[in-house]
Amino acid sequence: MAGYVPGYQPPDIASWIKLNTNENPYPPSPKVVEAVLAELGSDGASLRTYPSASSQSLREIAGELYGFDPSWVIMANGSDEVLNNLIRAFASEGEEIGYVHPSYSYYATLAEIQGAKVRTFTLSDDLWIERFPERYEGKLFFLTTPNSPLGFAYSPGYIERLAQRCSGMLVVDEAYADFSDTTALELVRKYDNVVVTRTLSKSYALAGMRLGLAIARPEVIAALDKIRDHYNLDRLAQAACGAALLDREYFREACANVVATREWFAGELAKIGYSVIPSSGNFVFASPPDGNGRRVYDGLYERKILVRHFSDPLLAHGLRISIGTREEMETTLSALQDIG
């Protein structure tokens, strides 16, 4: 099998404007640093003992934050871990999972590891899922909203209609939901086949700590608990997670800054002739006037600006550009104008 290929991480990262992996341009909350240092202590003695196996305190914090009992919450080593475990829990070898193409290509890798079959659904010109059956019989359907790499988000009403048509689990991957105005969390209460996954990599600026979570009915959480690694979050990650979730003021300000920069940048791209899909994430998918995304990618790379170009014919005409600081986006815009 071919493994998943993540975005390029340059060894001399400080010399680049890095807009290719949807990382947050701002540091995490200062309270995260304080919490990690406090957990580490002066001699690091806490590291000799195992962390909480259940991450129970984090389930309680996340439960209170999102309005669910902790029994509806599971913590994960990045949302990728819980996506993997959902396939392990619900799809046996030879059984089907489905997802939209284009969206997160890692679903295909996880399915292949499990030996599950994959069925993909394309998007119409107005970004609806084409030919979705009245009753989808696959074991899981993954819906990335806001969609990556395109950036658009589905309405809760549309997601609810999909939940009603799925005989298996509907996994709503909300990796970018904190930059959006919509969420499917209320559907978890209403439908026993809906799971919402979240990550702290993007909106909380903790990509380096590998933290995620899922919210679902307690019986689903119990099934996921059986198959996860028993010490899946280390002590420092748990300390960082708790501090990040609790610092709501810092979180809201950082997300608002990203959204404001996103809207400004999208508008400026349109002024120079780029076609931009309205985004609800911390990135935009934009196409140059000549539809040659690779040409522009190469031009930015020469200027040490990293963005994401996909070889997939459905995406090759454009670029996914993560939102950095206002200064970084001004430099990127100037480079795009220079490249032409």
SVG drawing of the C-alpha trace seen along z (x, -y; Angstrom):
<svg xmlns="http://www.w3.org/2000/svg" viewBox="-34 -44 52 53">
<polyline fill="none" stroke="black" stroke-width="0.4" points="0.0,0.0 1.0,-3.6 1.1,-5.5 -0.4,-8.9 1.9,-11.7 1.6,-14.8 2.5,-18.3 6.2,-19.0 8.0,-20.1 11.3,-21.9 14.3,-21.3 15.1,-25.0 11.5,-25.9 12.3,-29.3 13.4,-30.6 10.1,-29.8 6.6,-31.3 4.8,-28.0 1.3,-27.9 0.9,-24.3 -0.4,-22.3 -3.1,-24.5 -1.1,-25.2 -2.1,-28.1 0.2,-31.1 -0.1,-32.1 1.4,-30.4 -0.8,-28.5 -2.2,-30.1 0.6,-31.2 -1.3,-29.1 -0.4,-26.0 3.3,-26.7 2.7,-27.3 0.8,-24.0 3.4,-22.0 6.2,-23.4 4.3,-22.8 3.7,-19.2 7.3,-18.7 8.6,-20.2 12.2,-21.2 13.5,-17.6 11.0,-15.9 10.2,-13.3 6.5,-13.1 7.6,-11.6 8.7,-8.3 5.1,-7.3 2.3,-6.6 -0.3,-9.3 -4.0,-9.0 -5.1,-6.2 -8.6,-7.6 -7.7,-11.3 -10.8,-11.7 -10.1,-15.3 -10.0,-16.3 -13.2,-14.5 -14.8,-16.5 -13.4,-19.8 -14.4,-19.1 -17.8,-17.8 -18.6,-21.0 -17.3,-23.1 -19.5,-21.4 -22.4,-20.7 -22.1,-16.9 -21.7,-14.4 -18.1,-13.1 -19.4,-9.7 -20.1,-11.1 -16.4,-12.2 -13.2,-10.4 -9.8,-12.0 -7.4,-11.0 -3.8,-11.3 -4.9,-13.7 -8.2,-13.3 -6.5,-10.9 -6.4,-8.3 -10.1,-8.4 -10.8,-8.3 -8.6,-5.2 -10.4,-3.6 -13.8,-4.3 -12.9,-2.2 -11.5,0.5 -14.6,0.5 -17.3,0.4 -15.9,1.8 -14.6,5.3 -12.4,6.5 -14.3,6.3 -17.0,4.0 -17.6,0.6 -16.8,-3.0 -17.6,-6.1 -16.5,-9.7 -16.5,-12.7 -13.8,-13.2 -12.1,-15.6 -11.8,-15.6 -9.3,-14.2 -7.4,-11.6 -6.2,-9.9 -9.6,-8.1 -8.5,-5.9 -5.2,-5.0 -7.0,-4.0 -9.5,-1.9 -6.8,-0.1 -5.0,0.7 -8.2,2.3 -9.0,4.1 -12.2,2.2 -13.7,1.3 -13.9,-2.4 -16.7,-4.2 -16.3,-7.8 -18.9,-10.4 -18.2,-13.4 -19.3,-17.0 -21.7,-18.8 -20.8,-22.3 -22.8,-23.8 -20.8,-21.5 -23.6,-19.1 -22.8,-15.4 -23.8,-13.8 -25.8,-10.6 -25.9,-9.9 -28.4,-7.0 -31.6,-7.3 -30.2,-4.7 -26.5,-4.4 -25.6,-0.9 -21.9,-1.4 -20.6,-0.9 -19.3,-4.5 -19.5,-7.7 -16.9,-10.4 -18.0,-14.0 -15.3,-16.6 -17.0,-19.9 -15.6,-22.5 -14.2,-20.6 -10.5,-20.3 -9.0,-21.2 -11.9,-23.3 -13.0,-25.1 -16.8,-25.2 -19.0,-24.0 -22.3,-22.1 -25.3,-23.4 -26.6,-21.4 -29.8,-20.7 -27.9,-19.1 -25.9,-17.0 -29.1,-15.9 -30.5,-14.7 -27.4,-12.6 -27.6,-11.2 -31.2,-10.1 -30.0,-8.3 -27.0,-6.5 -27.7,-3.0 -24.2,-3.0 -22.2,-5.7 -22.0,-9.3 -18.6,-10.7 -18.6,-14.5 -15.0,-15.5 -15.0,-19.0 -11.2,-19.6 -11.8,-23.2 -15.2,-23.9 -13.8,-26.5 -13.2,-28.8 -16.8,-28.3 -20.3,-29.5 -21.8,-26.0 -21.4,-22.7 -23.1,-19.3 -22.7,-18.8 -26.5,-19.0 -27.1,-16.1 -25.1,-13.8 -27.9,-14.2 -30.6,-13.6 -29.1,-10.6 -27.4,-7.6 -25.3,-7.1 -23.6,-10.6 -20.0,-11.1 -18.3,-14.5 -14.5,-14.6 -12.4,-17.6 -8.7,-18.4 -6.6,-20.9 -4.0,-21.1 -5.6,-24.0 -7.6,-26.4 -5.7,-25.8 -2.2,-25.9 -1.2,-22.5 -0.3,-20.5 2.9,-19.6 1.2,-18.0 -1.2,-15.6 -4.5,-16.2 -8.0,-15.4 -11.4,-14.2 -14.7,-12.7 -18.2,-13.3 -20.8,-10.5 -23.3,-8.4 -21.9,-6.7 -22.2,-3.2 -20.0,-4.4 -17.5,-6.0 -17.3,-2.7 -16.6,-0.8 -13.8,-3.2 -12.4,-3.0 -11.9,0.8 -9.6,0.5 -7.6,-2.7 -4.1,-2.6 -4.5,-2.6 -2.0,-5.4 -2.7,-7.3 -2.1,-10.8 1.1,-11.5 1.3,-13.7 2.5,-16.9 -0.1,-16.6 -2.8,-16.2 -1.6,-19.3 -1.5,-21.3 -4.9,-20.1 -6.6,-21.1 -5.0,-24.6 -5.9,-25.2 -9.5,-24.2 -10.0,-26.4 -8.5,-29.6 -11.5,-30.7 -10.6,-34.3 -7.2,-33.6 -8.9,-30.9 -11.6,-33.3 -9.2,-36.1 -6.8,-33.8 -9.6,-32.3 -11.1,-35.8 -7.7,-37.0 -7.4,-34.0 -10.9,-34.5 -10.4,-38.3 -7.1,-37.7 -8.8,-34.9 -11.6,-37.2 -9.2,-40.0 -6.9,-37.7 -9.7,-36.1 -10.9,-39.5 -7.4,-40.6 -7.0,-37.3 -10.3,-38.1 -8.9,-41.5 -6.0,-40.0 -8.1,-37.6 -8.0,-34.5 -11.1,-32.3 -11.6,-31.7 -14.1,-29.2 -15.7,-30.9 -14.0,-29.3 -15.0,-28.4 -11.6,-27.0 -8.2,-28.5 -7.2,-28.3 -8.5,-29.1 -8.6,-27.1 -7.7,-29.5 -7.2,-29.1 -5.1,-31.5 -6.6,-33.0 -4.8,-30.6 -5.8,-27.5 -2.2,-26.4 -1.8,-25.8 1.6,-24.1 3.1,-27.1 2.1,-29.3 3.2,-26.7 6.7,-26.6 6.9,-30.4 6.0,-30.6 8.4,-27.8 11.3,-29.7 10.4,-32.6 10.4,-30.3 6.7,-30.4 5.1,-26.9 1.5,-26.3 -0.2,-23.0 -0.6,-21.8 -2.4,-18.6 -1.7,-16.5 -5.3,-15.2 -6.9,-16.4 -9.9,-17.7 -7.6,-20.0 -4.5,-20.6 -5.9,-23.9 -5.6,-25.6 -3.8,-25.8 -4.7,-25.4 -3.2,-28.3 -3.2,-28.2 -3.9,-31.5 -0.8,-32.9 -0.3,-36.3 -1.4,-39.4 2.3,-40.2 2.8,-36.7 -0.3,-37.0 0.7,-40.4 4.1,-39.0 2.3,-36.0 -0.1,-38.3 2.8,-40.4 4.6,-37.3 1.4,-36.1 1.2,-39.5 4.8,-39.2 4.4,-35.7 1.3,-36.8"/>
</svg>
